[in-house]
Amino acid sequence: MSDTRVVVLVGSLRADSLNRRIAETLKAQAPAGVTIDIAEGLGEIPFYNEDIDGESAPESATQLRKTVAEADRVLVVTPEYNGTMPAVLNNAIDWLSRPYGTGAVVGKPFAVVGATPTPYGGKWAHEHARHSATIAGAKVIEDVVVSQSAMEGDILADDEVVAKLLGAVQTLADAS
Ligand SMILES: Cc1cc2nc3c(=O)[nH]c(=O)nc-3n(C[C@H](O)[C@H](O)[C@H](O)COP(=O)(O)O)c2cc1C
């Protein structure tokens, strides 16, 4: 049987992003039977605008749609900006939600995790991303809730945290 392909959308463009490091750790330690790829170039995609969508949609958006359409699952790994998801992630979800009813996320198992250096770990961003993806037509796995506080030390050096994040990947991969 072929591997379950999980594509990761990282909600931070920062070179030293903790959330990107989480995504890279999950990719490197993916559970057996799961292949993880990180979608690149989210920062190059123009803000969603119906005037530029359609046959001549920007190459960067078309590439993201193709990458997600070819994956079996979508995992968001994101921080929180001003109590919600970063604009780059919201923009990606908007592009993936169209064409209406047949966007690349429609019907696709979808989960959200992430970390921020606050006690709440980005929980509003994660709730909002789940809500937005549901409206976009994704099959959001509500059981996956990892809003990890990263107030002290390197959370990726903590085996329990990494196990929790890998457990989220497994739950997403097992979803039907
Ligand atoms: C514009 C901006 C707004 C932010 N707002 C929040 C917030 O509402 N909640 C929160 O937990 N952290 C907030 N932060 C802190 C980020 O969570 C923190 O910078 C985090 O490390 C970013 O993730 P990254 O390391 O993956 O880039 C904000 C940071 C920025 C730059």
The ligand as a Tripos MOL2 file, in Angstrom:
@<TRIPOS>MOLECULE
LIG
   31    33     1     0     0
SMALL
NO_CHARGES

@<TRIPOS>ATOM
      1 C1          2.2750   40.7510   13.9780 C.3       1 LIG1
      2 C2          2.4040   39.7640   15.1030 C.ar      1 LIG1
      3 C3          1.3080   39.4870   15.8970 C.ar      1 LIG1
      4 C4          1.3910   38.5120   16.9060 C.ar      1 LIG1
      5 N1          0.2850   38.2030   17.6250 N.ar      1 LIG1
      6 C5          0.3000   37.1420   18.4470 C.ar      1 LIG1
      7 C6         -0.8930   36.6620   19.0550 C.ar      1 LIG1
      8 O1         -1.9700   37.2210   18.8840 O.2       1 LIG1
      9 N2         -0.8220   35.5700   19.8420 N.ar      1 LIG1
     10 C7          0.3610   34.9080   20.0540 C.ar      1 LIG1
     11 O2          0.3570   33.8880   20.7390 O.2       1 LIG1
     12 N3          1.5200   35.3400   19.5070 N.ar      1 LIG1
     13 C8          1.5040   36.4410   18.7020 C.ar      1 LIG1
     14 N4          2.6600   36.8600   18.1010 N.ar      1 LIG1
     15 C9          3.9260   36.2140   18.4390 C.3       1 LIG1
     16 C10         4.1830   35.0220   17.5330 C.3       1 LIG1
     17 O3          3.4140   33.9460   17.9930 O.3       1 LIG1
     18 C11         5.6520   34.6700   17.5830 C.3       1 LIG1
     19 O4          6.3940   35.7050   16.9530 O.3       1 LIG1
     20 C12         5.9480   33.3270   16.9630 C.3       1 LIG1
     21 O5          7.2460   32.9060   17.2970 O.3       1 LIG1
     22 C13         5.8260   33.3500   15.4810 C.3       1 LIG1
     23 O6          5.9600   32.0470   14.9900 O.3       1 LIG1
     24 P1          7.2050   31.5900   14.1370 P.3       1 LIG1
     25 O7          8.3740   31.4180   15.0910 O.co2     1 LIG1
     26 O8          6.7810   30.2880   13.5310 O.co2     1 LIG1
     27 O9          7.4920   32.6560   13.1240 O.co2     1 LIG1
     28 C14         2.6200   37.8420   17.1230 C.ar      1 LIG1
     29 C15         3.7260   38.1600   16.3290 C.ar      1 LIG1
     30 C16         3.6290   39.0940   15.3340 C.ar      1 LIG1
     31 C17         4.8340   39.3770   14.4560 C.3       1 LIG1
@<TRIPOS>BOND
     1     1     2 1
     2     2     3 ar
     3     2    30 ar
     4     3     4 ar
     5     4     5 ar
     6     4    28 ar
     7     5     6 ar
     8     6     7 ar
     9     6    13 1
    10     7     8 2
    11     7     9 ar
    12     9    10 ar
    13    10    11 2
    14    10    12 ar
    15    12    13 ar
    16    13    14 ar
    17    14    15 1
    18    14    28 ar
    19    15    16 1
    20    16    17 1
    21    16    18 1
    22    18    19 1
    23    18    20 1
    24    20    21 1
    25    20    22 1
    26    22    23 1
    27    23    24 1
    28    24    25 2
    29    24    26 1
    30    24    27 1
    31    28    29 ar
    32    29    30 ar
    33    30    31 1
@<TRIPOS>SUBSTRUCTURE
     1 LIG1         1 GROUP 0 **** ****
